[in-house]
Amino acid sequence: MSNRAGVSTVDFAAAVTGLLDAVRTDDVTLLTDRKQLDLVTDLLRVQSRLSGVVHTVLGAVDRAGAAMTAHGIPTISWLASELRHTRTQASAMVHQANDLYRFERIGEALREGRINDRQATAITQVLRKLPTDLGVQAEVEAQATMVGFCDTFDSHHLAGLSRHLLEVIAPEVAEEAEAERMARDLRDAQRDRHLTFADNGHGSTLIKGSLPAADAALLKAQIDALAHQMHRTTLELHDPGVEQPSWSQRRADALVELALRIAIHQVAPKHGGDRPHVVVTITYNDLLGDCQGAGLADGTRLTPGEVRQFACDADILPIVLGGPSVVLDVGRQQRLVTPDIRHALHVRDQGCVFPGCDRPAADCDAHHIGPWRHKGETSLANLCLLCKHHHNLLEPDPKRPPELQWQIRIAADGVPEVIPPCYVDKHRRPRRHQRFREPSG
Protein backbone atom coordinates (compact mmCIF):
# COMPACT_ATOMS: atom_id res chain seq x y z
CA MET A 1 0.00 0.00 0.00
CA SER A 2 1.60 3.26 -1.09
CA ASN A 3 0.86 6.90 -0.34
CA ARG A 4 2.23 9.62 -2.64
CA ALA A 5 3.01 12.19 0.05
CA GLY A 6 4.29 9.61 2.49
CA VAL A 7 1.45 10.06 5.00
CA SER A 8 0.70 6.82 6.79
CA THR A 9 -2.88 5.58 6.89
CA VAL A 10 -2.78 5.78 10.68
CA ASP A 11 -1.82 9.48 10.61
CA PHE A 12 -4.31 10.08 7.81
CA ALA A 13 -7.19 8.55 9.81
CA ALA A 14 -6.24 10.62 12.88
CA ALA A 15 -6.05 13.83 10.85
CA VAL A 16 -9.38 13.26 9.13
CA THR A 17 -11.02 12.41 12.47
CA GLY A 18 -9.68 15.64 13.96
CA LEU A 19 -11.02 17.67 11.04
CA LEU A 20 -14.44 16.02 11.29
CA ASP A 21 -14.57 16.77 15.01
CA ALA A 22 -13.93 20.43 14.27
CA VAL A 23 -16.05 20.89 11.14
CA ARG A 24 -18.75 23.58 11.11
CA THR A 25 -21.75 23.53 8.78
CA ASP A 26 -23.43 26.80 9.79
CA ASP A 27 -21.54 28.72 7.10
CA VAL A 28 -23.15 26.87 4.19
CA THR A 29 -26.11 29.25 3.89
CA LEU A 30 -23.72 32.19 3.64
CA LEU A 31 -22.37 30.91 0.34
CA THR A 32 -23.81 31.75 -3.05
CA ASP A 33 -25.92 29.11 -4.78
CA ARG A 34 -23.05 28.24 -7.12
CA LYS A 35 -20.61 27.92 -4.22
CA GLN A 36 -23.04 25.68 -2.32
CA LEU A 37 -23.30 23.33 -5.31
CA ASP A 38 -19.52 23.35 -5.74
CA LEU A 39 -19.17 22.45 -2.06
CA VAL A 40 -21.50 19.47 -2.42
CA THR A 41 -19.52 18.34 -5.47
CA ASP A 42 -16.25 18.56 -3.54
CA LEU A 43 -17.64 16.71 -0.51
CA LEU A 44 -19.05 13.90 -2.63
CA ARG A 45 -15.68 13.53 -4.33
CA VAL A 46 -14.00 13.42 -0.91
CA GLN A 47 -16.52 10.78 0.18
CA SER A 48 -15.67 8.59 -2.82
CA ARG A 49 -11.93 9.03 -2.30
CA LEU A 50 -12.31 8.07 1.35
CA SER A 51 -14.28 5.01 0.23
CA GLY A 52 -11.30 4.07 -1.94
CA VAL A 53 -8.92 4.35 1.01
CA VAL A 54 -11.26 2.35 3.26
CA HIS A 55 -11.58 -0.46 0.73
CA THR A 56 -7.84 -0.50 0.13
CA VAL A 57 -7.14 -0.90 3.86
CA LEU A 58 -9.98 -3.37 4.34
CA GLY A 59 -8.69 -5.52 1.51
CA ALA A 60 -5.22 -5.60 3.06
CA VAL A 61 -6.71 -6.50 6.45
CA ASP A 62 -8.77 -9.32 4.94
CA ARG A 63 -5.85 -10.78 3.00
CA ALA A 64 -3.68 -10.67 6.13
CA GLY A 65 -6.34 -12.52 8.15
CA ALA A 66 -6.14 -9.95 10.95
CA ALA A 67 -9.65 -10.64 12.25
CA MET A 68 -8.97 -14.37 12.40
CA THR A 69 -5.70 -13.81 14.29
CA ALA A 70 -7.11 -11.26 16.74
CA HIS A 71 -10.63 -12.65 17.29
CA GLY A 72 -10.75 -16.08 15.68
CA ILE A 73 -13.40 -15.04 13.16
CA PRO A 74 -13.36 -14.03 9.45
CA THR A 75 -13.38 -10.37 8.41
CA ILE A 76 -17.06 -10.48 7.44
CA SER A 77 -18.06 -11.84 10.86
CA TRP A 78 -15.91 -9.20 12.58
CA LEU A 79 -17.56 -6.38 10.61
CA ALA A 80 -20.99 -7.76 11.50
CA SER A 81 -20.35 -8.39 15.19
CA GLU A 82 -18.02 -5.55 16.15
CA LEU A 83 -19.07 -2.73 13.80
CA ARG A 84 -22.77 -3.65 13.57
CA HIS A 85 -22.98 -4.03 9.81
CA THR A 86 -25.38 -6.65 8.51
CA ARG A 87 -23.69 -9.73 7.10
CA THR A 88 -24.94 -8.75 3.65
CA GLN A 89 -23.34 -5.31 3.96
CA ALA A 90 -20.12 -6.74 5.39
CA SER A 91 -19.87 -9.34 2.63
CA ALA A 92 -20.38 -6.67 -0.05
CA MET A 93 -17.66 -4.48 1.50
CA VAL A 94 -15.10 -7.29 1.61
CA HIS A 95 -15.87 -8.47 -1.91
CA GLN A 96 -15.54 -4.94 -3.26
CA ALA A 97 -12.26 -4.44 -1.38
CA ASN A 98 -10.84 -7.57 -2.98
CA ASP A 99 -12.17 -6.59 -6.41
CA LEU A 100 -10.42 -3.22 -6.15
CA TYR A 101 -7.21 -5.02 -5.23
CA ARG A 102 -7.52 -7.30 -8.24
CA PHE A 103 -8.40 -4.44 -10.58
CA GLU A 104 -5.84 -2.02 -9.16
CA ARG A 105 -6.38 0.72 -11.74
CA ILE A 106 -10.02 1.01 -10.68
CA GLY A 107 -8.98 1.29 -7.03
CA GLU A 108 -6.43 3.94 -7.99
CA ALA A 109 -9.01 5.95 -9.96
CA LEU A 110 -11.39 5.81 -6.98
CA ARG A 111 -8.75 7.01 -4.51
CA GLU A 112 -7.80 9.84 -6.86
CA GLY A 113 -11.42 10.98 -7.24
CA ARG A 114 -11.64 10.31 -10.99
CA ILE A 115 -14.62 7.98 -10.45
CA ASN A 116 -17.14 7.63 -7.62
CA ASP A 117 -17.67 4.58 -5.44
CA ARG A 118 -20.86 3.46 -7.22
CA GLN A 119 -19.16 3.66 -10.58
CA ALA A 120 -16.28 1.60 -9.17
CA THR A 121 -18.71 -1.10 -8.01
CA ALA A 122 -20.39 -1.22 -11.42
CA ILE A 123 -17.05 -1.44 -13.21
CA THR A 124 -15.72 -4.31 -11.10
CA GLN A 125 -18.94 -6.23 -11.70
CA VAL A 126 -18.42 -5.85 -15.46
CA LEU A 127 -14.74 -6.78 -15.31
CA ARG A 128 -15.42 -9.92 -13.30
CA LYS A 129 -17.62 -11.18 -16.13
CA LEU A 130 -14.94 -10.89 -18.80
CA PRO A 131 -13.56 -14.15 -20.23
CA THR A 132 -10.67 -15.37 -18.09
CA ASP A 133 -8.39 -16.10 -21.06
CA LEU A 134 -8.10 -12.58 -22.48
CA GLY A 135 -4.63 -12.04 -21.02
CA VAL A 136 -3.07 -9.42 -18.76
CA GLN A 137 -2.77 -6.70 -21.41
CA ALA A 138 -6.43 -6.99 -22.41
CA GLU A 139 -7.48 -6.74 -18.77
CA VAL A 140 -5.37 -3.61 -18.27
CA GLU A 141 -6.92 -2.10 -21.38
CA ALA A 142 -10.39 -3.02 -20.15
CA GLN A 143 -9.80 -1.20 -16.87
CA ALA A 144 -8.58 1.92 -18.63
CA THR A 145 -11.52 1.83 -21.05
CA MET A 146 -14.07 1.55 -18.26
CA VAL A 147 -12.49 4.41 -16.30
CA GLY A 148 -12.73 6.50 -19.47
CA PHE A 149 -16.43 5.66 -19.76
CA CYS A 150 -17.02 7.19 -16.31
CA ASP A 151 -16.85 10.70 -17.76
CA THR A 152 -20.02 9.91 -19.71
CA PHE A 153 -21.93 7.13 -17.93
CA ASP A 154 -23.40 6.67 -14.46
CA SER A 155 -23.17 3.41 -12.54
CA HIS A 156 -26.39 2.01 -14.01
CA HIS A 157 -25.26 2.45 -17.61
CA LEU A 158 -21.72 1.29 -16.84
CA ALA A 159 -23.14 -2.02 -15.59
CA GLY A 160 -24.60 -2.69 -19.05
CA LEU A 161 -21.42 -2.10 -21.07
CA SER A 162 -20.08 -5.68 -21.03
CA ARG A 163 -20.65 -6.33 -24.72
CA HIS A 164 -19.37 -2.92 -25.81
CA LEU A 165 -16.24 -3.38 -23.70
CA LEU A 166 -15.47 -6.70 -25.38
CA GLU A 167 -15.99 -5.15 -28.81
CA VAL A 168 -13.36 -2.54 -27.90
CA ILE A 169 -10.66 -4.78 -26.36
CA ALA A 170 -11.30 -8.16 -28.06
CA PRO A 171 -13.63 -7.81 -31.06
CA GLU A 172 -12.71 -11.24 -32.38
CA VAL A 173 -14.32 -13.01 -29.40
CA ALA A 174 -17.04 -10.49 -28.53
CA GLU A 175 -20.01 -12.29 -30.06
CA GLU A 176 -19.19 -15.72 -28.65
CA ALA A 177 -18.25 -14.31 -25.26
CA GLU A 178 -21.44 -12.27 -25.09
CA ALA A 179 -23.57 -15.34 -25.81
CA GLU A 180 -21.76 -17.23 -23.04
CA ARG A 181 -22.19 -14.28 -20.68
CA MET A 182 -25.92 -14.08 -21.34
CA ALA A 183 -26.34 -17.82 -20.74
CA ARG A 184 -24.31 -17.53 -17.55
CA ASP A 185 -26.34 -14.53 -16.38
CA LEU A 186 -29.56 -16.46 -16.94
CA ARG A 187 -28.28 -19.44 -14.95
CA ASP A 188 -27.21 -17.10 -12.16
CA ALA A 189 -30.55 -15.28 -12.21
CA GLN A 190 -32.48 -18.55 -11.96
CA ARG A 191 -30.24 -19.81 -9.19
CA ASP A 192 -30.44 -16.56 -7.21
CA ARG A 193 -34.20 -15.95 -7.58
CA HIS A 194 -35.83 -15.23 -4.24
CA LEU A 195 -38.71 -13.44 -2.56
CA THR A 196 -38.69 -12.42 1.09
CA PHE A 197 -41.18 -10.70 3.40
CA ALA A 198 -39.90 -8.89 6.50
CA ASP A 199 -42.04 -7.10 9.11
CA ASN A 200 -40.42 -3.72 9.83
CA GLY A 201 -42.16 -3.44 13.20
CA HIS A 202 -44.04 -0.28 12.21
CA GLY A 203 -47.06 -1.61 10.36
CA SER A 204 -45.37 -2.38 7.05
CA THR A 205 -43.92 -5.47 5.42
CA LEU A 206 -40.78 -5.02 3.35
CA ILE A 207 -40.80 -7.08 0.15
CA LYS A 208 -37.49 -7.88 -1.49
CA GLY A 209 -36.73 -10.24 -4.29
CA SER A 210 -35.02 -11.04 -7.56
CA LEU A 211 -36.33 -12.77 -10.68
CA PRO A 212 -34.89 -13.66 -14.06
CA ALA A 213 -35.53 -10.72 -16.38
CA ALA A 214 -38.14 -12.50 -18.54
CA ASP A 215 -40.13 -13.66 -15.52
CA ALA A 216 -39.94 -10.19 -14.00
CA ALA A 217 -41.16 -8.68 -17.28
CA LEU A 218 -44.30 -10.83 -17.09
CA LEU A 219 -45.02 -9.74 -13.52
CA LYS A 220 -44.22 -6.10 -14.31
CA ALA A 221 -46.56 -6.12 -17.31
CA GLN A 222 -49.45 -7.40 -15.18
CA ILE A 223 -48.81 -4.93 -12.37
CA ASP A 224 -48.38 -1.96 -14.71
CA ALA A 225 -51.60 -2.81 -16.55
CA LEU A 226 -53.50 -2.69 -13.25
CA ALA A 227 -51.63 0.39 -12.04
CA HIS A 228 -52.71 2.34 -15.15
CA GLN A 229 -56.33 1.77 -14.11
CA MET A 230 -55.79 3.20 -10.64
CA HIS A 231 -56.46 6.88 -10.99
CA ARG A 232 -58.52 9.27 -8.91
CA THR A 233 -61.84 10.48 -10.28
CA THR A 234 -62.70 14.08 -11.04
CA LEU A 235 -65.06 14.21 -8.06
CA GLU A 236 -62.35 13.08 -5.65
CA LEU A 237 -59.92 15.72 -6.87
CA HIS A 238 -62.09 18.28 -5.07
CA ASP A 239 -61.26 16.59 -1.76
CA PRO A 240 -57.83 17.77 -0.51
CA GLY A 241 -57.77 14.83 1.90
CA VAL A 242 -57.67 12.25 -0.91
CA GLU A 243 -54.10 12.06 -2.12
CA GLN A 244 -53.09 11.45 -5.72
CA PRO A 245 -50.87 8.36 -5.48
CA SER A 246 -47.45 8.27 -7.07
CA TRP A 247 -46.65 5.72 -9.76
CA SER A 248 -44.78 3.54 -7.28
CA GLN A 249 -47.75 3.67 -4.89
CA ARG A 250 -50.08 2.66 -7.73
CA ARG A 251 -47.78 -0.25 -8.49
CA ALA A 252 -47.91 -1.33 -4.85
CA ASP A 253 -51.70 -1.16 -4.93
CA ALA A 254 -51.68 -3.15 -8.18
CA LEU A 255 -49.66 -5.96 -6.59
CA VAL A 256 -52.29 -6.25 -3.86
CA GLU A 257 -55.03 -6.10 -6.51
CA LEU A 258 -53.38 -8.96 -8.37
CA ALA A 259 -53.45 -11.08 -5.22
CA LEU A 260 -57.08 -10.11 -4.57
CA ARG A 261 -58.12 -11.24 -8.05
CA ILE A 262 -56.48 -14.60 -7.49
CA ALA A 263 -58.28 -14.91 -4.15
CA ILE A 264 -61.65 -13.89 -5.64
CA HIS A 265 -61.41 -16.46 -8.41
CA GLN A 266 -60.06 -19.09 -5.99
CA VAL A 267 -57.24 -20.24 -8.25
CA ALA A 268 -54.63 -20.37 -5.49
CA PRO A 269 -53.51 -23.90 -4.56
CA LYS A 270 -54.33 -25.47 -1.22
CA HIS A 271 -51.91 -24.71 1.59
CA GLY A 272 -52.05 -26.51 4.90
CA GLY A 273 -55.10 -28.52 3.83
CA ASP A 274 -57.20 -25.64 2.49
CA ARG A 275 -57.06 -22.69 0.17
CA PRO A 276 -55.40 -19.55 1.62
CA HIS A 277 -57.66 -17.54 3.93
CA VAL A 278 -57.40 -14.43 6.03
CA VAL A 279 -58.02 -15.53 9.63
CA VAL A 280 -59.15 -12.65 11.83
CA THR A 281 -59.30 -12.97 15.61
CA ILE A 282 -61.45 -10.54 17.58
CA THR A 283 -63.40 -10.56 20.84
CA TYR A 284 -67.17 -10.72 20.65
CA ASN A 285 -67.59 -7.33 22.35
CA ASP A 286 -65.08 -5.70 19.99
CA LEU A 287 -66.89 -7.22 17.00
CA LEU A 288 -70.11 -5.49 18.07
CA GLY A 289 -68.35 -2.33 19.19
CA ASP A 290 -65.50 -0.27 17.75
CA CYS A 291 -63.54 -3.19 16.21
CA GLN A 292 -60.45 -2.37 18.25
CA GLY A 293 -58.05 -5.13 19.25
CA ALA A 294 -58.47 -7.33 16.18
CA GLY A 295 -55.58 -9.08 14.51
CA LEU A 296 -54.55 -11.77 12.07
CA ALA A 297 -53.65 -15.27 13.15
CA ASP A 298 -49.93 -14.50 12.75
CA GLY A 299 -50.14 -11.69 15.32
CA THR A 300 -50.41 -8.75 12.89
CA ARG A 301 -52.64 -6.05 14.37
CA LEU A 302 -55.46 -4.61 12.26
CA THR A 303 -56.93 -1.13 12.34
CA PRO A 304 -60.69 -0.82 12.87
CA GLY A 305 -61.04 0.30 9.24
CA GLU A 306 -59.34 -2.86 7.98
CA VAL A 307 -61.60 -5.03 10.13
CA ARG A 308 -64.69 -3.22 8.84
CA GLN A 309 -63.60 -3.86 5.25
CA PHE A 310 -62.98 -7.54 5.95
CA ALA A 311 -66.42 -7.74 7.51
CA CYS A 312 -68.07 -6.25 4.41
CA ASP A 313 -67.15 -8.87 1.84
CA ALA A 314 -64.48 -11.51 2.28
CA ASP A 315 -63.91 -15.18 2.73
CA ILE A 316 -63.14 -15.05 6.43
CA LEU A 317 -62.84 -17.59 9.19
CA PRO A 318 -64.09 -15.62 12.20
CA ILE A 319 -62.61 -16.80 15.49
CA VAL A 320 -64.61 -15.10 18.24
CA LEU A 321 -62.80 -14.81 21.58
CA GLY A 322 -64.13 -14.18 25.06
CA GLY A 323 -62.45 -13.57 28.38
CA PRO A 324 -58.64 -13.89 28.29
CA SER A 325 -58.43 -14.95 24.64
CA VAL A 326 -60.58 -18.03 25.16
CA VAL A 327 -62.05 -19.32 21.91
CA LEU A 328 -65.84 -19.09 22.15
CA ASP A 329 -66.68 -20.12 18.61
CA VAL A 330 -64.89 -20.89 15.37
CA GLY A 331 -67.36 -20.14 12.62
CA ARG A 332 -67.49 -22.16 9.41
CA GLN A 333 -66.15 -20.56 6.24
CA GLN A 334 -68.80 -18.23 4.96
CA ARG A 335 -69.21 -15.78 2.13
CA LEU A 336 -71.20 -12.94 3.64
CA VAL A 337 -72.50 -12.02 0.23
CA THR A 338 -74.02 -15.08 -1.41
CA PRO A 339 -73.31 -15.90 -5.08
CA ASP A 340 -76.91 -15.03 -5.99
CA ILE A 341 -76.73 -11.62 -4.32
CA ARG A 342 -73.34 -10.91 -5.90
CA HIS A 343 -74.72 -11.79 -9.32
CA ALA A 344 -77.61 -9.39 -8.77
CA LEU A 345 -75.16 -6.69 -7.69
CA HIS A 346 -73.12 -7.21 -10.86
CA VAL A 347 -76.26 -6.79 -12.95
CA ARG A 348 -77.50 -3.73 -11.06
CA ASP A 349 -74.25 -1.81 -10.44
CA GLN A 350 -72.13 -3.09 -13.37
CA GLY A 351 -68.96 -1.97 -11.60
CA CYS A 352 -67.78 0.46 -8.94
CA VAL A 353 -70.59 2.94 -8.29
CA PHE A 354 -68.34 5.87 -7.33
CA PRO A 355 -68.87 8.59 -9.97
CA GLY A 356 -66.12 8.52 -12.58
CA CYS A 357 -64.63 5.16 -11.56
CA ASP A 358 -64.22 2.63 -14.36
CA ARG A 359 -63.36 -0.50 -12.36
CA PRO A 360 -65.45 -3.48 -13.54
CA ALA A 361 -67.70 -5.50 -11.25
CA ALA A 362 -65.25 -8.41 -11.03
CA ASP A 363 -62.70 -6.08 -9.37
CA CYS A 364 -65.10 -4.78 -6.72
CA ASP A 365 -66.07 -5.55 -3.13
CA ALA A 366 -69.67 -5.78 -1.99
CA HIS A 367 -69.94 -2.90 0.49
CA HIS A 368 -72.48 -2.91 3.33
CA ILE A 369 -73.99 0.58 3.37
CA GLY A 370 -75.40 0.00 6.84
CA PRO A 371 -72.37 -1.61 8.57
CA TRP A 372 -72.59 -5.34 9.12
CA ARG A 373 -71.26 -4.90 12.65
CA HIS A 374 -74.34 -2.77 13.38
CA LYS A 375 -76.60 -5.53 12.05
CA GLY A 376 -76.79 -4.11 8.55
CA GLU A 377 -78.55 -6.63 6.34
CA THR A 378 -76.83 -8.56 3.57
CA SER A 379 -79.36 -7.60 0.92
CA LEU A 380 -79.48 -5.64 -2.31
CA ALA A 381 -81.07 -2.73 -0.45
CA ASN A 382 -78.00 -2.45 1.78
CA LEU A 383 -75.21 -3.33 -0.67
CA CYS A 384 -73.31 -1.76 -3.55
CA LEU A 385 -70.16 -2.50 -5.50
CA LEU A 386 -67.01 -0.48 -4.74
CA CYS A 387 -63.42 -0.95 -5.88
CA LYS A 388 -60.85 -1.33 -3.12
CA HIS A 389 -59.85 2.36 -3.14
CA HIS A 390 -63.41 3.69 -3.00
CA HIS A 391 -64.39 1.02 -0.48
CA ASN A 392 -61.72 2.48 1.80
CA LEU A 393 -62.88 6.04 1.06
CA LEU A 394 -66.55 5.30 1.84
CA GLU A 395 -66.11 2.99 4.84
CA PRO A 396 -67.75 4.85 7.77
CA ASP A 397 -65.42 6.16 10.46
CA PRO A 398 -67.26 6.22 13.82
CA LYS A 399 -64.85 8.84 15.16
CA ARG A 400 -65.70 11.49 12.55
CA PRO A 401 -68.95 13.47 12.10
CA PRO A 402 -71.06 12.14 9.20
CA GLU A 403 -71.01 15.49 7.40
CA LEU A 404 -67.22 15.30 7.15
CA GLN A 405 -67.26 11.89 5.49
CA TRP A 406 -68.04 10.49 2.08
CA GLN A 407 -71.31 8.57 2.31
CA ILE A 408 -73.41 6.37 0.09
CA ARG A 409 -77.09 5.47 -0.04
CA ILE A 410 -79.57 3.62 -2.22
CA ALA A 411 -82.04 6.09 -3.73
CA ALA A 412 -85.79 5.49 -3.95
CA ASP A 413 -85.40 4.15 -7.48
CA GLY A 414 -82.82 1.58 -6.30
CA VAL A 415 -79.73 3.37 -7.67
CA PRO A 416 -76.64 3.92 -5.45
CA GLU A 417 -75.76 7.56 -4.85
CA VAL A 418 -72.57 9.05 -3.40
CA ILE A 419 -72.82 12.04 -1.06
CA PRO A 420 -69.67 14.20 -0.79
CA PRO A 421 -68.51 15.67 2.53
CA CYS A 422 -69.56 19.24 3.24
CA TYR A 423 -66.10 20.66 2.49
CA VAL A 424 -66.35 19.28 -1.06
CA ASP A 425 -69.98 20.35 -1.60
CA LYS A 426 -71.62 22.45 1.13
CA HIS A 427 -75.05 21.35 -0.11
CA ARG A 428 -73.96 17.66 -0.11
CA ARG A 429 -75.83 16.93 -3.31
CA PRO A 430 -75.97 13.19 -4.16
CA ARG A 431 -73.97 12.14 -7.21
CA ARG A 432 -74.63 9.15 -9.47
CA HIS A 433 -72.28 7.27 -11.72
CA GLN A 434 -72.86 8.22 -15.34
CA ARG A 435 -73.92 4.65 -16.20
CA PHE A 436 -77.08 5.25 -14.16
CA ARG A 437 -78.01 8.51 -15.88
CA GLU A 438 -80.76 8.52 -18.48
CA PRO A 439 -79.69 9.84 -21.90
CA SER A 440 -81.17 13.30 -22.55
CA GLY A 441 -83.20 14.28 -25.56
Stockholm file with secondary structure:
# STOCKHOLM 1.0

chainA/1-441         MSNRAGVSTVDFAAAVTGLLDAVRTDDVTLLTDRKQLDLVTDLLRVQSRLSGVVHTVLGAVDRAGAAMTAHGIPTISWLASELRHTRTQASAMVHQANDLYRFERIGEALREGRINDRQATAITQVLRKLPTDLGVQAEVEAQATMVGFCDTFDSHHLAGLSRHLLEVIAPEVAEEAEAERMARDLRDAQRDRHLTFADNGHGSTLIKGSLPAADAALLKAQIDALAHQMHRTTLELHDPGVEQPSWSQRRADALVELALRIAIHQVAPKHGGDRPHVVVTITYNDLLGDCQGAGLADGTRLTPGEVRQFACDADILPIVLGGPSVVLDVGRQQRLVTPDIRHALHVRDQGCVFPGCDRPAADCDAHHIGPWRHKGETSLANLCLLCKHHHNLLEPDPKRPPELQWQIRIAADGVPEVIPPCYVDKHRRPRRHQRFREPSG
#=GR chainA/1-441 SS CCCTTCCCHHHHHHHHHHHHHHCCCTTGGGSCHHHHHHHHHHHHHHHHHHHHHHHHHHHHHHHHTHHHHHHSSCHHHHHHHHSCCCHHHHHHHHHHHHHHHHSHHHHHHHHTTSSCHHHHHHHHHHHHTSCTTSCHHHHHHHHHHHHHHTTTCCHHHHTTCHHHHHHHHCTTTHHHHHHHHHHHHHHHHHHTCEEEEEECSSSCEEEEEECCHHHHHHHHHHHHHHHHHCCCCTTGGGCTTSCCCCHHHHHHHHHHHHHHHHHHHTCSCCBTTBCCCBCEEEEHHHHHTTCTTCEETTSCBCCHHHHHHHHHSCEECCEEEETTTEEEEECCCEESSCHHHHHHHHHHHCBCCSTTCCCBGGGCEEEESSCGGGTCCCSGGGEEEECHHHHHHHSCCTTSCGGGSCEEEECTTSCEEEECCTTTCTTCCCBCCGGGSCCCC
#=GC SS_cons         CCCTTCCCHHHHHHHHHHHHHHCCCTTGGGSCHHHHHHHHHHHHHHHHHHHHHHHHHHHHHHHHTHHHHHHSSCHHHHHHHHSCCCHHHHHHHHHHHHHHHHSHHHHHHHHTTSSCHHHHHHHHHHHHTSCTTSCHHHHHHHHHHHHHHTTTCCHHHHTTCHHHHHHHHCTTTHHHHHHHHHHHHHHHHHHTCEEEEEECSSSCEEEEEECCHHHHHHHHHHHHHHHHHCCCCTTGGGCTTSCCCCHHHHHHHHHHHHHHHHHHHTCSCCBTTBCCCBCEEEEHHHHHTTCTTCEETTSCBCCHHHHHHHHHSCEECCEEEETTTEEEEECCCEESSCHHHHHHHHHHHCBCCSTTCCCBGGGCEEEESSCGGGTCCCSGGGEEEECHHHHHHHSCCTTSCGGGSCEEEECTTSCEEEECCTTTCTTCCCBCCGGGSCCCC
//
